[in-house]
Amino acid sequence: PSRLSLDQLHFDPWQQGSVSVTGVGTVPSDRAAQSRRARRTIVGARYEYQRDPGTSLRVMGAYDVKDILQTFGTISQSVNPNFHHYADVTREGTLFGRPLRVMLGEFYNHMDVRSNSFRNLADFNGTAGALNSATRGYHQNMGGRWRGELDATDRLTAILGLGVESSVIKAAAQNRTAPEVY
């Protein structure tokens, strides 16, 4: 991610020697303290309930957080908490003496986006300098679905389904030019 030109690729194909740091110039890789630390935490639960021999309910929810810190020519910090929820009911029965399955479900998920990019002070420690950019926003989906399956014959199943979904993506990015030279 630190190469800016094809000449840099030919000069140092494995990027073992140098990196371009904004406001500093090209420095040895150890001075920029190149690294990536990514942590992901997921906690979730699933519940299933058999109401009667032909009706079942399933509910699932999860909380998922991605936390990323990477130091290259710039330093990026990103935290994205995310919540998922799914629920559905399945009913099995017969229609005109043939097996029938009907499913009804809904879902919702929401992810916050919080990301900052800083100048790298190139002090061998990966210290963050002036703020280059900040992004805040979210991504959200919600919807439902219905599906029916009728075994018309032993070899033929008729399937009809309908789904609706709404998605919203909203974000604002604030960029700044930091005149500091380190």
N, C-alpha and C positions, 0 to 999 in steps of 0.2 A: 504493500500500500504506500510505500515511501517513494517509489520511482515517479519521476515527472517526465521522463523522455525515454525513447528507445535507446539512445546513447548510454543512459544510465544502466539499462538492462544489460547491454553488451559489456560495459565496463565492470559491473558487479552483479552477475545474474542471480546470485543467492542472497543479495543484500547483506553481506557479512561485514562490509567495510564502513559504509557511511549512510547518512540519512539527511534529507533536507528539512531543516527546522525553520519555520516562519520567523522572521525577525532576527535570526542568528546566522543562517546560511547552512552549508553542508558541514556536518560534524560527524565524528566517529559514532557508530551505533551505540556503544556503551555510554557515551555522553548523553545521548537522548533517552537512555534507559528504556529501550523498546520492550514492551510487554503487553500482555492481555490477560485480564482476570475476569472471568465470567462465572457468575453464580446464578443458579436457578433453583427456586423453591416452589414445590407443588404440593398442595394439601387438598385432598378431595374425599368425597364420600358418595356411595351409591346405595340406594335403598330399593328393594324390590318387594312387592306385596302381591300375593295371589288371593284376590278377593273371593273368588269362587272358581270352579274348574275351568270356566271359559273366560275369565277376566283377570288381567294382571296389570299392575301399575309399576312403573320404574321412574325413579327420580335420581338425578346425579347433579352434583355441584362441585366446583373446584376453584381454588384460589391459586394463581400461578404468577410468580414474580421473577422477572429477568433483571439482573443487576450486572452491568458491564462497565469495566474501566479499562481503557486501552491507551497506551502511551506510545506514540510514534512521532511524526513531525508535529502533530498537535496532540492534545490529551482530550479524550472523549469520555464523558460520564453519562450513563443512560440507565434509568430505572423505569421499568414498565410493569406495573401491577395489572393483573388481568383476572376477571371473574367469569366463569362459565356456569350456565344452568340449563339442564335439559330435563324434560318430563314427558312421558307418553303413557297411554293406556292402550292395551290390545284386548280386543273382544273376539273370541272364537265361537262360532255357532254354525247354523245352517241356513240356507236360502233355497227354497224349492227342493229340499232334500240333499243339496250339495254342500260340501264344506265351505265356510266363509270366514275370512279374517278381516277385521276392520281395525285400523290403527289411527290414533289421534295423538299428536304431539305438539309441543311448543319448546322454544329455546330462546335464550337471551345470553349475550356476552358483552363485556365492556372492558376495554383496555385503555389505561391512561398512558400517555407518552410524555416523558420528561427527560430531556437530553440537553447537555451542555458541552461545548467545545472550547477548550482553553489553549492558549499558547504554551508551548513546552519551553521551560527555562533552560533546558539542556545543561543541567548542573550535576549530571551523573545520578540524580535521584528521581527523575521524572516529576519534578515539581511543576504544578500548574501556575501559569502566569495570568495575564489579562484574559478576560472572557472574549471569545471570538463570536460565539452564537449561542442562543438558547431557544429551544423548541418546546412548546407545551401544547397538548391536545389530547384527543381521544378517538377511539374507533369503537363503534357500537353496532351490534346486530340484534334483531329480534324477529321472531316469526313463528309460523305454525305450519303444520302439514297434516293431511288426511290421506289415507290410502286404504283401498278395499281390494281384496283378492278373493275371487270366486273360482273354485275348482269346477269348471264347466263340464269337463270329462276327466277321466283318469290321466290323460296325457295333455290336457289343455287347461291353463289357468288364465282367466281374464283379470286384468289388473287396471285399476283406475286410481289416479292420485291427483292431489291438488296441494300446492304449497305457496305460501306467501312469505315475503321477507322484506324487512326494512333495514337499510344500512346507513349509518351516518359517520362521516369522517370529518373531523374538525381539528385544525392545528394552526398555530401561529408561530412563526420563526422570527426571531429578532437577531439581526446580524450587526456587528459593529467592527470598525476598523480601529485597531489599537495601535497608536503611534509608537509605543514603547519599543526600544531596541535593547536587547540584553547582551 
